[in-house]
Amino acid sequence: MLPSLYAGWTDQLLRGPIPKETKATCDNCAMLPQSEAPAKGVFFHPVTRCCTYQPPLANYRAGLILSDDEPDLAAGRRTVEERLSARIAVTPLGMDPSTRFLLLYKNALGSFGRAPELGCPHQIEGQCGIWRHRPATCTTWFCKHVRGATGFEFWNDLGELLRFVDGQLGLWCALEMGVEAKLLARLLEPKRLEATDLGAAIEEDVYRSLWGRWTGKEADFYRACAEQVRPLAWDDVAQICGPHLTLLSRLVRERYVKLISEQTPESLRIGLIQIEGIVAGKYNTVTYSSYDPVRMSPHLVGLLPHFDGRPTGDVLEEIRLQRGVRVDPALVRRMADFRVLVEEGSPA
C-alpha cells in the first residue's frame, strides 16, 4: 500500500490499481540467507536490511508525520523530532540527509544494505517508524520484482516522479508560507561539507537566518505545510509542478501499461546473462539486478539460442518441431520481464 497522499495521487494518475510486489517481503526480508549454511549471493545486514539510507523529508511530508497523533506512530514521530532538534540540514524546504551522510553513502562501495553505520534514523527495532508517511524512495524501491525488470522500470520512474513532486511541493509550500525567495534560492544551491556535519553545533545566527520568525517553531511550520498539501488533487499537483511533471507522468503511464500487460513481445533475442553457479541442478543467473537472480534449468537455457530476433510465434513453432517442446507464451513473457530475452532493437 502506498503511503498517505501518494496513494490518492497515483490512483488519479494511473486510473487503475498497481500490482503488488509480493516477492519483496519487508516483514520477512527476502535479502537474508534462508538458512544457517553459508550461501553465495548478495545479502543484507540482518538489522538494517535495505534501510541503509537517510531519507529526505519534504516540509509537508515531515508535517504529515508530526501531525499524526496515532499511538502506533509515536516512536517514529519522535525520530523526526530528534532530527529537528539536531538542526542538521533542517530548513524550510524540509529535512535532508546530512552532507556527511551523502558523502559516505555515495562513496562507500557495496555498503547499501550492508553497512549499519548508514542505518535509517527512522528504523525502530527493524521496522519503519514512519511507514504510513514514508517518502518517495522508501515507497518505490524494492529488492525483487514480480515482473523483474518490467516492474523495476515502472517503480523507478514512479520514484523519480514522486521525488520531483516532493521537491516542487516543498518549494511551493515555502513560498506560500512567505519564505523569502533569496533564501530559498540559496537553499537550492549544492551543499558543502560543514563543521555541523562533523558534530559542531550550528551557530544560532546562521540558523535564525534560515528560519526567521519560525525559529523554534519549525514543527509548526512543517504542520502548516502539510495542511496546504492535504486537500490537493492530482490535477492541482500537476498545475503546481508544471510541464516537467507532465513529461514524467506520461513516462510512468507508459511503464504502467507494460506492467499490467499480458502480451508476449513480438520478437526477442538473448539478453545479457551472467551465470553465477548451479543451485539444485539449475543455473543461478543474474540479468537486470544482482538482488533478483533467476534460476533456469539447463534444458531451458538450451532453448535460448532459438530466439534470434525473428517473430516469437515462428521461434516457438521451430522449437516445437525441432525439440518436441511446446513453450508456454507466459514463460516467454516471464523471460522477457527478467531480460533473459530482450525485444529486438533494444539494448542488451
C-alpha positions as CSV (number, residue, x, y, z in Angstrom):
1,M,0.0,0.0,0.0
2,L,1.3,3.4,-0.9
3,P,1.6,5.9,1.9
4,S,-0.6,9.0,2.6
5,L,-1.3,11.3,-0.3
6,Y,0.8,9.3,-2.7
7,A,-1.9,6.7,-2.9
8,G,-4.6,9.1,-3.9
9,W,-2.4,10.9,-6.5
10,T,-1.3,7.7,-8.2
11,D,-4.9,6.4,-8.3
12,Q,-5.9,9.6,-10.2
13,L,-2.8,9.5,-12.4
14,L,-3.0,5.8,-13.4
15,R,-6.7,5.2,-13.1
16,G,-6.1,1.6,-12.1
17,P,-4.5,-0.5,-9.3
18,I,-0.8,-1.1,-9.1
19,P,0.0,-4.9,-8.9
20,K,1.6,-5.8,-5.5
21,E,5.3,-6.6,-5.3
22,T,4.9,-9.8,-3.3
23,K,8.5,-11.0,-3.7
24,A,9.9,-8.1,-1.7
25,T,8.8,-9.1,1.8
26,C,9.7,-6.5,4.3
27,D,8.4,-8.4,7.3
28,N,10.4,-11.5,6.4
29,C,13.3,-10.0,4.5
30,A,13.9,-11.7,1.2
31,M,17.5,-10.5,1.1
32,L,18.7,-12.5,4.2
33,P,20.2,-16.0,3.9
34,Q,17.4,-18.6,4.2
35,S,19.4,-21.0,6.3
36,E,22.4,-21.0,8.6
37,A,24.6,-22.7,6.0
38,P,27.0,-20.5,4.1
39,A,25.3,-19.1,1.0
40,K,26.5,-17.4,-2.1
41,G,25.0,-14.2,-3.5
42,V,24.2,-10.7,-2.3
43,F,22.6,-10.5,1.2
44,F,21.8,-7.6,3.5
45,H,22.6,-6.9,7.2
46,P,20.0,-8.6,9.4
47,V,19.3,-5.4,11.4
48,T,19.4,-2.6,8.9
49,R,18.5,-4.6,5.8
50,C,17.8,-2.2,2.9
51,C,17.3,0.7,5.3
52,T,20.9,1.9,5.0
53,Y,19.6,5.3,3.8
54,Q,18.7,8.6,5.4
55,P,15.5,9.7,3.6
56,P,14.9,13.3,2.8
57,L,11.5,14.6,4.1
58,A,9.9,17.4,2.2
59,N,8.5,20.0,4.6
60,Y,4.9,18.9,4.0
61,R,5.8,15.2,4.5
62,A,7.6,15.9,7.8
63,G,4.4,17.8,8.7
64,L,2.3,14.8,8.0
65,I,4.3,12.8,10.4
66,L,4.4,15.4,13.1
67,S,0.6,16.0,12.9
68,D,-0.2,12.3,13.0
69,D,-1.0,11.6,16.7
70,E,-1.9,7.9,16.3
71,P,-0.2,5.8,19.0
72,D,1.4,3.4,16.5
73,L,3.4,6.4,15.1
74,A,4.6,7.8,18.4
75,A,8.0,6.3,18.2
76,G,8.5,7.3,14.6
77,R,7.3,10.8,15.3
78,R,10.0,11.1,18.0
79,T,12.7,10.2,15.4
80,V,11.6,13.2,13.3
81,E,11.5,15.4,16.4
82,E,15.1,14.3,17.1
83,R,16.2,15.3,13.6
84,L,14.5,18.7,14.2
85,S,16.4,19.1,17.5
86,A,19.7,18.3,15.9
87,R,19.2,21.1,13.4
88,I,21.4,19.4,10.8
89,A,20.1,20.0,7.2
90,V,16.8,21.2,8.6
91,T,15.4,24.1,6.5
92,P,12.0,25.5,5.4
93,L,12.2,23.1,2.4
94,G,12.4,20.1,4.6
95,M,14.8,17.7,6.3
96,D,17.7,16.5,4.2
97,P,20.4,13.9,4.8
98,S,23.5,15.5,6.2
99,T,26.3,16.2,3.7
100,R,28.5,13.8,5.7
101,F,26.0,11.0,5.2
102,L,25.7,11.7,1.5
103,L,29.5,11.7,1.2
104,L,29.7,8.3,2.8
105,Y,26.6,6.9,1.0
106,K,27.9,7.8,-2.4
107,N,31.5,6.7,-1.9
108,A,31.3,3.5,0.2
109,L,31.1,0.9,-2.5
110,G,28.9,-2.1,-1.7
111,S,27.6,-0.6,1.5
112,F,23.9,-0.4,0.6
113,G,22.0,-2.9,2.7
114,R,25.2,-4.0,4.5
115,A,26.6,-1.0,6.5
116,P,24.9,-0.5,9.9
117,E,26.5,2.9,10.2
118,L,24.3,4.1,7.4
119,G,21.1,2.9,9.0
120,C,18.0,5.0,8.7
121,P,17.2,7.1,11.8
122,H,13.5,6.2,11.5
123,Q,14.0,2.4,11.7
124,I,12.9,1.1,15.1
125,E,13.6,-2.5,16.1
126,G,13.8,-3.5,12.4
127,Q,10.6,-1.7,11.4
128,C,10.0,1.6,9.7
129,G,8.7,4.1,12.3
130,I,7.2,6.4,9.6
131,W,5.8,3.8,7.3
132,R,2.4,5.5,6.8
133,H,4.1,8.7,5.6
134,R,7.4,7.3,4.2
135,P,8.9,9.4,1.4
136,A,9.3,8.6,-2.3
137,T,12.4,6.5,-2.4
138,C,11.3,4.3,0.5
139,T,7.9,3.9,-1.2
140,T,9.2,2.8,-4.6
141,W,12.4,0.8,-4.0
142,F,12.1,-3.0,-4.0
143,C,14.8,-5.6,-3.8
144,K,12.9,-8.0,-6.0
145,H,10.0,-7.6,-8.5
146,V,7.3,-10.0,-9.5
147,R,7.8,-8.9,-13.1
148,G,11.5,-8.4,-13.0
149,A,12.9,-5.5,-15.0
150,T,9.4,-4.5,-16.1
151,G,8.4,-3.9,-12.5
152,F,11.8,-2.3,-11.7
153,E,11.4,0.2,-14.6
154,F,7.8,1.2,-13.5
155,W,8.8,1.7,-9.9
156,N,12.0,3.5,-10.8
157,D,10.1,6.0,-13.0
158,L,7.3,6.4,-10.4
159,G,10.0,7.1,-7.8
160,E,11.6,9.8,-9.9
161,L,8.1,11.4,-10.4
162,L,7.3,11.3,-6.6
163,R,10.7,12.8,-5.7
164,F,10.1,15.6,-8.2
165,V,6.7,16.2,-6.7
166,D,8.1,16.3,-3.2
167,G,10.7,18.9,-4.2
168,Q,8.3,21.1,-6.1
169,L,5.6,20.9,-3.5
170,G,8.1,21.7,-0.8
171,L,9.2,24.8,-2.6
172,W,5.6,25.8,-3.3
173,C,4.7,25.4,0.4
174,A,7.7,27.5,1.5
175,L,6.7,30.3,-1.0
176,E,3.1,30.1,0.2
177,M,4.3,30.4,3.8
178,G,6.1,33.7,2.9
179,V,9.7,32.4,3.0
180,E,12.0,34.9,1.1
181,A,12.9,33.9,-2.5
182,K,16.5,34.9,-1.9
183,L,16.8,32.4,1.0
184,L,15.1,29.6,-1.0
185,A,17.4,30.2,-3.9
186,R,20.4,29.8,-1.5
187,L,18.9,26.5,-0.1
188,L,18.7,25.1,-3.6
189,E,22.4,25.5,-4.2
190,P,24.7,22.5,-4.0
191,K,25.7,21.8,-0.3
192,R,29.2,21.6,1.0
193,L,30.6,19.6,4.0
194,E,30.5,21.9,7.0
195,A,31.5,21.7,10.6
196,T,28.0,20.9,11.7
197,D,28.2,17.7,9.7
198,L,31.0,16.6,11.9
199,G,29.4,17.3,15.2
200,A,29.8,21.1,15.7
201,A,26.8,23.0,16.9
202,I,25.2,25.2,14.3
203,E,25.7,28.9,15.1
204,E,22.4,30.5,16.3
205,D,22.6,33.5,14.0
206,V,23.1,31.2,11.0
207,Y,20.2,29.0,12.0
208,R,18.0,32.1,12.5
209,S,18.8,33.4,9.1
210,L,17.3,30.2,7.7
211,W,14.1,30.2,9.7
212,G,13.5,33.8,10.6
213,R,10.2,34.2,12.6
214,W,9.7,30.4,12.5
215,T,12.9,29.7,14.6
216,G,11.9,27.5,17.4
217,K,8.5,26.8,15.7
218,E,9.9,24.6,12.9
219,A,7.4,21.8,13.7
220,D,4.5,24.2,13.4
221,F,5.9,25.4,10.0
222,Y,6.0,21.8,8.8
223,R,2.5,21.0,10.0
224,A,1.2,24.1,8.3
225,C,2.8,22.9,5.0
226,A,1.1,19.6,5.4
227,E,-2.3,21.3,5.8
228,Q,-1.6,23.2,2.5
229,V,-0.9,19.9,0.6
230,R,-3.6,17.6,2.1
231,P,-6.5,18.9,0.0
232,L,-4.6,18.8,-3.3
233,A,-5.9,16.5,-6.0
234,W,-3.6,15.2,-8.7
235,D,-4.7,17.9,-11.2
236,D,-3.7,20.5,-8.6
237,V,-0.3,18.9,-8.1
238,A,0.2,18.8,-11.9
239,Q,-0.6,22.5,-12.2
240,I,1.8,23.4,-9.4
241,C,4.6,21.3,-10.7
242,G,4.4,22.2,-14.4
243,P,5.5,20.7,-17.7
244,H,8.3,18.6,-16.3
245,L,5.8,16.7,-14.2
246,T,3.6,16.2,-17.3
247,L,6.6,14.5,-19.0
248,L,7.3,12.3,-16.0
249,S,3.6,11.4,-15.8
250,R,3.5,10.2,-19.4
251,L,6.6,8.1,-18.9
252,V,5.0,6.5,-15.8
253,R,1.7,5.8,-17.6
254,E,3.7,4.1,-20.4
255,R,5.5,1.9,-17.8
256,Y,2.2,1.1,-16.1
257,V,0.7,-0.1,-19.4
258,K,3.6,-2.5,-19.8
259,L,3.4,-3.6,-16.2
260,I,-0.2,-4.7,-16.4
261,S,0.0,-6.1,-20.0
262,E,0.0,-9.9,-20.6
263,Q,1.1,-9.6,-24.2
264,T,4.1,-11.6,-25.4
265,P,6.7,-9.4,-27.2
266,E,6.6,-9.9,-31.0
267,S,10.3,-10.6,-31.5
268,L,13.1,-11.4,-29.0
269,R,16.8,-12.3,-28.7
270,I,19.0,-13.3,-25.9
271,G,19.8,-10.7,-23.3
272,L,22.9,-10.2,-21.2
273,I,23.0,-13.1,-18.8
274,Q,25.6,-13.7,-16.1
275,I,25.7,-17.3,-14.8
276,E,27.0,-17.3,-11.2
277,G,26.7,-21.0,-10.5
278,I,24.5,-24.0,-10.2
279,V,21.9,-24.5,-7.4
280,A,19.9,-27.6,-7.1
281,G,20.7,-28.5,-10.7
282,K,19.6,-25.2,-12.1
283,Y,21.7,-22.3,-13.4
284,N,21.7,-19.3,-11.0
285,T,21.7,-16.3,-13.4
286,V,21.8,-12.6,-12.9
287,T,20.1,-10.4,-15.5
288,Y,18.7,-7.0,-14.6
289,S,19.7,-7.0,-10.9
290,S,22.1,-8.8,-8.6
291,Y,19.3,-8.6,-5.9
292,D,16.9,-10.7,-8.0
293,P,18.7,-13.7,-9.6
294,V,16.8,-16.1,-11.8
295,R,17.1,-19.9,-11.7
296,M,16.9,-21.7,-15.1
297,S,17.1,-25.3,-15.9
298,P,19.8,-26.4,-18.4
299,H,17.1,-27.6,-20.7
300,L,15.5,-24.1,-20.8
301,V,18.9,-22.4,-21.3
302,G,19.5,-24.7,-24.2
303,L,16.4,-23.3,-25.9
304,L,17.5,-19.7,-25.8
305,P,19.7,-19.6,-29.0
306,H,16.5,-20.1,-31.0
307,F,15.5,-16.6,-30.0
308,D,17.4,-14.6,-32.6
309,G,15.1,-11.7,-33.3
310,R,12.7,-13.5,-35.5
311,P,8.9,-13.3,-34.8
312,T,8.2,-15.1,-31.5
313,G,5.5,-17.2,-33.0
314,D,7.9,-18.6,-35.6
315,V,10.5,-19.3,-32.9
316,L,8.1,-21.2,-30.7
317,E,7.0,-23.3,-33.7
318,E,10.6,-24.0,-34.6
319,I,11.2,-25.2,-31.0
320,R,8.2,-27.4,-31.2
321,L,9.3,-29.0,-34.4
322,Q,13.0,-29.4,-33.7
323,R,12.9,-30.0,-30.0
324,G,9.5,-31.5,-29.5
325,V,8.7,-28.9,-26.8
326,R,5.7,-26.6,-26.5
327,V,6.9,-23.4,-24.7
328,D,4.1,-21.6,-22.9
329,P,3.9,-17.9,-24.1
330,A,3.6,-17.0,-20.4
331,L,7.1,-18.4,-19.8
332,V,8.4,-16.4,-22.8
333,R,6.9,-13.3,-21.3
334,R,8.5,-14.0,-17.9
335,M,11.9,-14.4,-19.6
336,A,11.3,-11.1,-21.3
337,D,10.3,-9.5,-18.0
338,F,13.6,-10.6,-16.4
339,R,15.6,-9.6,-19.5
340,V,16.7,-13.2,-20.2
341,L,15.2,-12.3,-23.5
342,V,15.1,-8.7,-24.8
343,E,13.0,-7.2,-27.5
344,E,14.7,-6.9,-30.9
345,G,16.2,-3.4,-31.3
346,S,16.6,-2.8,-27.5
347,P,20.0,-2.6,-25.8
348,A,21.3,-5.9,-24.4
